Amino acid sequence: MVTNLEPVSRSWVLLVYRLPREPSAPRIALWRKLRRLGVAQLADGLVALPLDARNKEQLEWLADQVIENGGEASIWLADPSSSIDERSIAAKLAAEIAAEYRGIVGEASAAATLDAPAQRRAVSRLRRELIRIRQRDLFPPSERDRAFAAVEELAHRAEALT
Amino acid sequence: MKWATRSGCHVDRVACAWLIRTFIDPDAAFVFVGDPAEVPADATPFDMRGAELSHHGADCTFETMLRRYELDDPVLWDVGRIVHEADLADETFDAPEARGLDVLMRGLSMVRGDEDILALTGPLFDGLYEYRSRALMLGRDPS
């Protein structure tokens, strides 16, 4: 898999958290939000995002939410001491996202055999899905362009059938 | 009254400042700080960690303010739906306007300072409020 992983070497924002096992609803809500942000899970209760104002702010809100729910949380800024560590984290994140983009390519080609209205519905759904994936796509893999191209190709195909 | 928030305003803070000036405190003065510790003693902080007027549970700060000041105007809650999605994009609401609003606010914060942003976005949120108010009245998007 080809990814644009270098040169990474940048700062990260870390959320360290501990949330009671029960009730489980806040844990699940937190997990969903972390997933939506595309965090790297470094250890149990430790997640990281590349540092920018938005990522830092989003993790800060989650830290407050953990505290509101009776847990403990703090936010740290960190630099990896070796670029090897950082590359392996970035590669792992990119690999997960790449799999999701491949899923989109698969769905787009499966939809190519449908009739025109069903193709158009698939196009809107896949476009929304791409927006969601892109929101947490921090190290864009080459699969990204392919996924976007596949959905646009499906859109053209639906257009041609109409 | 004096109000304080973090510098580098994005959509939630911008919308809150508009809400404060328009519905809560017409004489509001705003200060922008880098860290919660820099909030002046006589200022009410909002959209900052640890502040009462901040994110709570699933709410963004704009929604927290609507609750705190008991603003039950349905148009404001409708604007709040858009602000929530522009800020958090967690798909709690169906708000297709949110992505556009998010991009415009991000772009604006690249070329203007906080004071300017508040001045420029006042009329924009007045317009958004008016548009959503007519939409709710008509039951469809106004032309």
Contacts between the chains, C-beta under 8 A, distances in Angstrom:
chain1	res1	chain2	res2	distance
A	29	B	58	8.0
A	33	B	90	6.9
A	36	B	89	7.8
A	36	B	90	6.4
A	53	B	8	6.0
A	53	B	10	7.9
A	54	B	10	7.7
A	57	B	10	7.8
A	60	B	49	5.3
A	61	B	55	4.6
A	63	B	49	7.5
A	64	B	49	5.8
A	64	B	50	7.4
A	64	B	54	7.0
A	64	B	55	6.4
A	65	B	55	7.3
A	65	B	57	7.3
A	68	B	56	7.0
A	68	B	57	7.2
A	131	B	99	7.6
A	135	B	89	6.3
